[in-house]
Amino acid sequence: MIGVQLQLSSDEEAMRAGQHGVVVQWAINMQVEVARFFGARHMVPVTCAHMVGDIEVMGEPGLELLRDLEAQGAKFRVPVTTNARCIDFAAAERLLQPPAMVAREQEIIKFLKQIGVMQTDTCINYQTVYQPHFGEHVAWGDTGTVIYANSVLGARSNFESGPAAFAAGITGRTPAYGFHVKENRRGTVLVELNAPLDDLSDWGALGAAIGRWCNDYWQAPVIDGAQNLLITPDRLKHLGASLASYGSLAMFHMVGVTPEARTREQAFGGRTPARTLCVDAAAIQSVYDSYPADRDEIDLVVLTGPQLSLFELKLVSELLAGRKVHENTQLIITTNRQNHDAAGALGYIEAIENAGGIVLVGVCFYLMGAGEMRERFGWSNILTNSAKLANIIGGYRYHPIFRRTAVCIEAAVKGRLG
Amino acid sequence: MSSISPATVEITLRGEPGYGPVVEGEAVVSSDAFSPRYDLDRRTGIISRRDHAITGADIKGKVLVIPAAKGGVAAGWAFYDIARRGIAPLAFICGETNPVMVQGAVLAGIPIMHRLRPNPLTTIRTGDVVRVNPAAGEVTILRR
């Protein structure tokens, strides 16, 4: 931004000068370029970073880069956790994932661990690993983690992609622009909500309706009208993931619910909403209608994006109790290690697996080489309760169908909708 | 019929300074936003999403003009991946960009600019030869 000067501390200048080694110098130089691009006035220390790093997105060149950085002595100076990845090593063979891809993924994990990563492999770190406090600056990647941290917890982060979160882990700081700056967190547009949102997927549908209308990273929609709805972390999780996916949004406010929006006035902080969207039951329904079934038979039912919480795993196990997934249909569910262990101890995993469902650990479905898997298994359509997955999976040439959770499980059992 | 004669007229778009060195190349203009995960075949550098405005277009070595960044954090690594494999665009000109796209462009060394006037989406046409000068905050249409 014109006229804005980036001020670096003496520590940061020393990093720039190479006094902390070549890897720190490389990392801070990258951060300075990003800081200048967005007009940051300074860098801000972060308590932790959460990074995306798997072979599907990094490719061979990314693996080579990681190998070089490790060889040059890269070490994280703040805790760095990992996002959902593309391989569940226990399931890779069953899913016909190529051995070469599996081997490359193991290499990436090896180098990241040598650099000091905490291998959590989760996109719901905010539910199971780390909950930053109000005002805490973090450098998180995976958009769903960022929007939850900003909106629900009141922590501060921009979307930090893999290399940016990596760099933040190396330097312990990040450029202070965007949602690190209090003024930028104020609401910009208003959403008048007047709809009953009864299922997890309804909250994803709300995110889709808003994100299609407001697709701009720098906006912060203020949702008013949710005060009397039943709101849970999982519902906010689906809302946030969907807003981030459809709208590239990193922050929302919910009046009377989220910490920077006790009132509508506080949420806007003196701004006047630039636009207003009214979301009623018909608007929610129209999101479902935008994903019509291509036929009644369902090849694949996937619950993922984000990984399921312990509560969601309980719900699915109850919906499947005493039933069997249809022989022509696959049911795939993803979660993280912590929830898998807890759900295992509580009998939920066994219940799902006895019904014929597959529970994958540490992955998210669309990262797993979804296009190649579709070809290998001959899948064509996919039914999900995740608005985010419905949005993404078309890029891998699936026919996406988005429905409520119970409808998805019912179809998995019957092999068809309706 | 174009009123611009290639020999005599240069149009310059101006805005905030961007990132990267000066480059010159042919523009590909897309009315749709862009994500390397949702829209691009990362083996070939061709836009693969069927309902994308420029599906089938080869963006390798081109100045890609897009209204906005789209999608999640994938661009952070993906631009480096395609750059090292020689199928990356020469530069990105965005109506509006986001952190992920800039972080990815910086890692990959691909010039990137945004917030230019007049609007690059309506001013630049596919096939135009443009000069991208991020430090000066300028994009100049040289020939069409």
Interface residues (C-beta under 8 A of the other chain):
Chain A: M1 I2 M30 E33 V34 R36 F37 F38 G39 V52 G53 V57 M58 G59 E60 P61 G62 E64 L65 G141 D142 T143 N158 F159 E160 S161 G162 P163 A164 G178 N215 D216 Y217 W218 A244 S245 S248 I392 G394 G395 R397
Chain B: E16 P17 G18 Y19 A33 S35 R37 Y38 D39 R42 S48 R49 R50 D51 A68 A69 K70 G71 G72 V73 A74 A75 G76 W77 A78 Y80 D81 A83 R84 R85 E96 N98 P99 V100 V102 Q103 G104 V106 L107 I112 G137
